[in-house]
Amino acid sequence: MLGTIINTVTIVAGSAFGALVRTGIGEKYKKTLFDGLGLCCIVLGVNASLPNMQKSEFPVLFILSLSIGGLIGTKLDLAGRVERLNARISAGGSRGNNGIQGLVTGCLLYCIGTFSIVGPVLSALSPTKGWAFNESANTFLYTNATLDFVSSAVLAASYGWVMLLAAPILFCWQGMFYATAYLCGNGMPEAMQVELSIVGGVLILSSGLGILGIKDCKTINLLPSLFVPVLFYLFRIFCGF
């Protein structure tokens, strides 16, 4: 669990640093950071999705997940709710002040990926249950913490203090996998990890397109897609096939 705590602290530290220096960064430099962030999202999204598509047991599951999840998100008007909430929180509608959208992007970057999903599982399954600082099972989480520190600083420089809220979300996300592995002894099925990485990678890619202003795919409406692979594999396990 120590790895998850360190990962959470680095996001708090990075977000605080980025938010503090935000006022001292000129608009043209903020735009450069913003564009760079969009490009990074695209690269990370492609990197998360494509390698895992070759490992998928059901290559069409991610299509079904995005379709079903997108329909649910659109029906619930998740994007519209977030936009209205963001309008109340921040004055103006510029993309640099779109804090809720930034928070969603940050949570996707921090939470979706091999390090953030497999890391807590390996930590929980280690002989010391992941509390020793030099425990090799925490390597994924320490690496993830380093990456998240940089990402959170860049995001907070663009979106501000709202990015601090991503820290408890990450803690709960990784804590869920840690608790599952700790209690069950074998953690999440690898096939489920693969499908989550594919869908999550597509969502990160979608966020990148939105940040760059290429295409607003209403990524928030697609967030329920992440639950479809989980429900699918839980159903398989329950039915025994």
TAZI-V698190 format. One record per backbone hydrogen bond with DSSP energy under -1.0 kcal/mol. CO is the residue of the C=O (numbers start at 1). NH is the residue of the N-H. E is the energy in kcal/mol with one decimal. If there is no record, write none. Layout:
BEGIN
co=CO nh=NH e=E
co=CO nh=NH e=E
END
This chain:
BEGIN
co=1 nh=5 e=-2.1
co=2 nh=6 e=-2.6
co=3 nh=7 e=-2.3
co=4 nh=8 e=-2.4
co=5 nh=9 e=-2.4
co=6 nh=10 e=-2.3
co=7 nh=11 e=-1.4
co=8 nh=12 e=-1.9
co=9 nh=13 e=-2.8
co=10 nh=14 e=-2.9
co=11 nh=15 e=-2.6
co=12 nh=16 e=-2.4
co=13 nh=17 e=-2.4
co=14 nh=18 e=-2.6
co=15 nh=19 e=-2.6
co=16 nh=20 e=-2.1
co=17 nh=21 e=-2.1
co=22 nh=25 e=-1.6
co=26 nh=30 e=-2.3
co=27 nh=31 e=-2.4
co=28 nh=32 e=-1.6
co=29 nh=33 e=-2.4
co=30 nh=34 e=-2.7
co=31 nh=35 e=-2.8
co=32 nh=36 e=-2.4
co=33 nh=37 e=-2.3
co=34 nh=38 e=-2.0
co=35 nh=39 e=-2.2
co=36 nh=40 e=-2.3
co=37 nh=41 e=-2.3
co=38 nh=42 e=-1.8
co=39 nh=43 e=-2.3
co=40 nh=44 e=-2.9
co=41 nh=45 e=-2.5
co=42 nh=46 e=-2.4
co=43 nh=47 e=-2.4
co=44 nh=48 e=-1.8
co=45 nh=49 e=-1.9
co=46 nh=50 e=-2.2
co=49 nh=53 e=-1.6
co=58 nh=61 e=-2.5
co=60 nh=64 e=-2.2
co=61 nh=65 e=-2.9
co=62 nh=66 e=-2.4
co=63 nh=67 e=-2.3
co=64 nh=68 e=-3.1
co=65 nh=69 e=-2.8
co=66 nh=70 e=-2.1
co=67 nh=71 e=-2.1
co=68 nh=72 e=-2.3
co=69 nh=73 e=-2.8
co=70 nh=74 e=-2.4
co=71 nh=75 e=-2.5
co=72 nh=76 e=-2.3
co=73 nh=78 e=-2.2
co=77 nh=81 e=-2.3
co=78 nh=82 e=-2.4
co=79 nh=83 e=-2.6
co=80 nh=84 e=-2.2
co=81 nh=85 e=-2.3
co=82 nh=86 e=-2.9
co=83 nh=87 e=-2.0
co=84 nh=88 e=-1.2
co=85 nh=89 e=-1.7
co=86 nh=90 e=-2.9
co=94 nh=97 e=-1.3
co=97 nh=99 e=-2.4
co=98 nh=102 e=-2.0
co=99 nh=103 e=-2.4
co=100 nh=104 e=-2.4
co=101 nh=105 e=-2.3
co=102 nh=106 e=-2.6
co=103 nh=107 e=-2.5
co=104 nh=108 e=-2.1
co=105 nh=109 e=-2.3
co=106 nh=110 e=-2.7
co=107 nh=111 e=-2.6
co=108 nh=112 e=-2.1
co=113 nh=117 e=-1.6
co=114 nh=118 e=-2.7
co=115 nh=119 e=-1.2
co=118 nh=122 e=-2.7
co=119 nh=123 e=-2.2
co=120 nh=124 e=-2.2
co=121 nh=125 e=-1.9
co=126 nh=129 e=-2.1
co=128 nh=131 e=-1.1
co=132 nh=135 e=-1.5
co=135 nh=138 e=-1.9
co=136 nh=139 e=-1.8
co=138 nh=142 e=-2.4
co=139 nh=143 e=-2.4
co=140 nh=144 e=-2.6
co=141 nh=145 e=-2.3
co=142 nh=146 e=-1.7
co=143 nh=147 e=-2.0
co=144 nh=148 e=-2.7
co=145 nh=149 e=-1.9
co=146 nh=150 e=-1.4
co=147 nh=151 e=-2.4
co=148 nh=152 e=-3.0
co=149 nh=153 e=-1.7
co=150 nh=154 e=-2.0
co=151 nh=155 e=-2.6
co=152 nh=156 e=-2.6
co=153 nh=157 e=-1.7
co=155 nh=159 e=-3.2
co=156 nh=160 e=-1.9
co=160 nh=163 e=-1.7
co=161 nh=164 e=-2.2
co=162 nh=165 e=-1.6
co=163 nh=166 e=-1.5
co=164 nh=167 e=-1.5
co=165 nh=169 e=-1.0
co=166 nh=170 e=-2.5
co=167 nh=171 e=-2.3
co=168 nh=172 e=-2.3
co=169 nh=173 e=-2.4
co=170 nh=174 e=-3.0
co=171 nh=175 e=-2.4
co=172 nh=176 e=-1.8
co=173 nh=177 e=-1.3
co=174 nh=178 e=-2.5
co=175 nh=179 e=-2.8
co=176 nh=180 e=-2.2
co=177 nh=181 e=-2.4
co=178 nh=182 e=-2.6
co=179 nh=183 e=-2.5
co=180 nh=184 e=-2.6
co=181 nh=185 e=-2.2
co=189 nh=193 e=-1.8
co=190 nh=194 e=-2.2
co=191 nh=195 e=-2.0
co=192 nh=196 e=-2.5
co=193 nh=197 e=-2.2
co=194 nh=198 e=-1.9
co=195 nh=199 e=-2.4
co=196 nh=200 e=-2.9
co=197 nh=201 e=-2.4
co=198 nh=202 e=-1.9
co=199 nh=203 e=-1.9
co=200 nh=204 e=-2.3
co=201 nh=205 e=-2.4
co=202 nh=206 e=-2.4
co=203 nh=207 e=-2.1
co=204 nh=208 e=-2.2
co=205 nh=209 e=-2.1
co=206 nh=210 e=-1.8
co=207 nh=211 e=-2.6
co=208 nh=212 e=-2.1
co=209 nh=214 e=-2.1
co=209 nh=215 e=-1.0
co=215 nh=217 e=-1.1
co=218 nh=221 e=-1.3
co=219 nh=222 e=-1.2
co=220 nh=223 e=-1.1
co=222 nh=225 e=-2.1
co=223 nh=226 e=-2.0
co=224 nh=227 e=-1.5
co=227 nh=231 e=-2.6
co=228 nh=232 e=-2.5
co=229 nh=233 e=-2.4
co=230 nh=234 e=-2.2
co=231 nh=235 e=-2.1
co=232 nh=236 e=-1.9
co=233 nh=237 e=-2.5
co=234 nh=238 e=-2.5
co=235 nh=239 e=-2.4
co=236 nh=240 e=-1.3
co=236 nh=241 e=-1.8
END
